[in-house]
Amino acid sequence: MTEHEKPQIEFPCQYPIKVLGDAHSELQQHVVHVMNSYAPGFAESDITSKQSSKGKWQSITVVITATGKPQLDSIFAALKTSARVKMVL
């Protein structure tokens, strides 16, 4: 692998997605809605969340079984449609 090549992901695989945004129940509802739409077999028990020390921000991590790059691209785009979402990793 050369220095400029990205490592290839072998699908299907367990893939963590982290969403950072405003600490609000609507943020988690949005994440659940997107995962139900794009990640078959997703369970809400696959979610972990943490709030910032002052309670303003929240990070939500979801581990899904990713089936391919198009699925991940769709999930990332759908997550970014909420104004409460500030970053998706």
C-alpha positions, 0 to 999 in steps of 0.5 A: 500500500502506498502512502496515499492509498486509503485502506479498503474495508471488507464488507460486511463488517461491524462499523461504528458511527459517531454523531456529535450534536446538541444534547436533546432527545430529538438528536437520539430520535433522529439517529434511531430513525436513520438507522432503522431506515438504512441499517437492517437489523439495527437495535437500539441496544447498539447505541451508546451516548455520552453528554459533555460535562456541562450538558450542552453536547452529546455524542452518540455511537452506533455500531452497525453491520455495514454492507457497503460504501453506498449504505454508509454514504446514505447514512452519513447524508441522512444523519446530517439533515438534522440541524441538531447534528454538528458532526458525523464520524 
